[in-house]
Amino acid sequence: MYIQRELEAEILAGANSFPVVTLTGPRQSGKTTLLKHLFPDKKYISLENPLDYEYALNDSNGFLNDNLDGVILDEVQRVPDLLSYIQGIVDDHNKPGQFILSGSQQFNLMSGITQSLAGRTAIYTLFPFNFKELNTRNEKEVNEILYKGFYPRIWDANLLPTKVYLDYFETYIQRDLRQLVNIKDLNLFRRFVKLCAGRVGQIFVASQLANEIGVSVHTINSWLSILETSYIIFQLPPYHTNIKKRLTKSRKIYFYDVGLACAILGIQQPGHLDGYPLRGALFENLVVSEIIKSRKNKGLTDNYFFFRDSNQNEVDLILDNILKIDAIEIKSSETFNKNLLKGLNFIRKILPKKVNRTILCYAGTNEHSYLDHELINFKNISMKLE
């Protein structure tokens, strides 16, 4: 059964205004299913098909002339010359929604778009499901949600998450990674990714990982950039203000999908998360990625940060709306305790005129207000921020 995606209206609006629509995002996030659903009358071509790939590579002009009535081109970054030919066609015809492009390698695809199709394409990013999209399917226990993650294949076919995610990661290493960069020792890279999974929600210090793995800091930063380019990991920058305190300048790291992080950490069933030392950090990863996915689906800018000062006063997530900020503290506890509000009380104290909302996002089902703060269940957080 097709699950409606939050991004649908944005993509259709783009197809009505631009001659080209570009959809990027991680592999298996549902890009092909979504585009076929939105544009059922358009021909679909995947450039991972050897025959279509050879035709497009060796005769780009002829390939596109065969599809002037409109086409969905998947994995278009594999034949970057196509983008230059598409530019010429849309400049001559200027037909809205003529070409629908998709790809899973952010760097290769976006560099080609920037060079050839700037101003001619609407660009969107599709991530795995969020709670709003899953709707009633998400009535699960916290541990099961953390373990299962949000990739469509797991939900559609009720597949075993551990196997799906580890196969996904190995396929990524063998296919996408080799196209992006030459890594001599893949075992070192695997170890690096596992160490990243063990640091979700923590300050990323490249020198620490370099010492543990035995590579240079430059290599660590390069590998991190690759994971970001492939939509595996994202970084959360610190919130800067003119407060007379020294704020940390390092960034925190998270996985776009918490299920993948769990699999890489070796978690093989939901029960393994009971008492697991990183359970709170994985829960924080779940909530932060949920909010970011939902905001990106609405085309909102990357205005999210974390706050931490030199005295270790911190708030997990800051949404900066220019004139005001929303501060969100994330706790895996199912029971409310006023001690959970320490960071929120602090941010209200030092920024009384700047703070709009202070929210405790937790695993409890009781949603209410406490003094100046809102208590929101984690499944509802993105909807309550709309």
C-alpha positions, 0 to 999 in steps of 0.5 A, a space after each residue: 500500500 502506497 504511503 503518502 509522503 509529506 513532500 508531495 505537494 512541494 514537488 507538484 508545485 515545483 513541476 508546475 513552475 520549473 521545466 526540471 524537478 530534481 529529487 535527491 536523497 539516500 538510497 531506498 528512501 522511496 524516491 522512485 515510488 514517489 515519482 512514479 506515483 506523482 507522474 504516472 503518465 511519464 516514462 521511467 528510465 533508470 540509468 542503472 540499467 546497462 542498456 539505458 546507461 550506454 545509450 545515454 552515455 554514448 548518444 546523450 542528444 539522441 537519448 533525450 530527443 526520444 523522451 521530449 514528451 517528458 521522462 523520469 530519469 533515475 540516478 541521473 548523476 551517472 551520466 553527468 553530460 545529460 544535464 548540459 543537453 537538458 539545459 539546451 532543451 528546456 531553454 528552447 521549450 520551457 515546458 513545466 515539469 518536462 524532466 524529472 530527475 533523481 539521484 542518491 549521490 548528493 555531491 555528484 548530482 548537485 555539482 552537475 545541477 549547479 553547473 548546468 541547471 541553476 535557475 531551471 530546476 526545483 530541488 527537493 530531498 526525500 528522506 525515510 519516513 517520519 511519524 506523520 507519514 507513518 500515521 497509525 503504523 507508528 504505534 510501537 514501543 520506543 525500543 522497537 522504533 529505535 531498532 526498526 528505523 524509518 526506511 520504507 522497505 522495512 515498513 512495507 514488507 515488515 523485513 528484519 531491520 538488522 539484515 536490511 540495514 547491514 546489507 544497505 551499508 555494505 551495498 553503499 560501501 561497495 557501490 557508492 563509496 567506490 565512486 566517490 573516493 578511493 579508500 584503500 582499507 575499507 575495514 578502517 572505514 567500517 570502524 570509523 562509521 561504527 565509532 560515529 554511531 557510538 558518538 551520536 548526539 556527542 561533540 565530534 572531535 576528529 583528532 580523537 577518532 584519528 588516534 583510535 583508528 590510526 589515520 590522519 585528521 584530514 582523512 577523518 574529516 574527508 570520511 565524515 564529508 563522504 557520509 554527509 554527501 551520502 545522506 548517512 550522517 548530518 552535523 548539528 552546529 552550535 548556537 552562537 549569540 552575543 552572550 558573554 560566555 565562551 560557546 563551544 565551536 565543535 559540532 554534534 553528529 547524528 544519523 539520518 536514520 536511527 535504525 541504521 545507527 542501531 544496526 551498525 552498533 550491533 543491536 539485533 533486537 529491540 530488547 538489546 536496548 533495555 539498559 543499553 548505555 547509548 539508548 538516551 543518545 539514540 533517542 535524541 538522534 531519533 527526535 532530532 532527525 524527525 524534526 529535521 526531516 519534517 522541516 526539510 519536507 516543508 522547504 524550511 532552511 537549516 536553522 537548527 543548532 544545539 546550545 552548550 556553554 563552557 560550564 556544560 549548560 546545554 539544550 539539545 536543539 535550538 530552532 532559530 526563527 531569527 527574531 525568536 528561538 524555540 528550545 527543545 530538550 530531549 529525554 528518553 524518560 517516560 516519566 516527567 521530572 522537573 529536573 529534566 528542565 534544567 537546560 530549558 530553565 537556563 536558556 530562558 534565564 539567559 535569553 529571556 527576550 529571545 526565547 519563544 517556546 521551551 519544549 521537553 520532548 520525552 517518551 511520556 504520553 502525558 502532554 501538558 504545560 509546566 510553568 513556562 514549558 511544554 511537554 510533548 510526546 516524541 511522536 508528535 513533536 514535528 506536528 506540534 512545531 508546525 
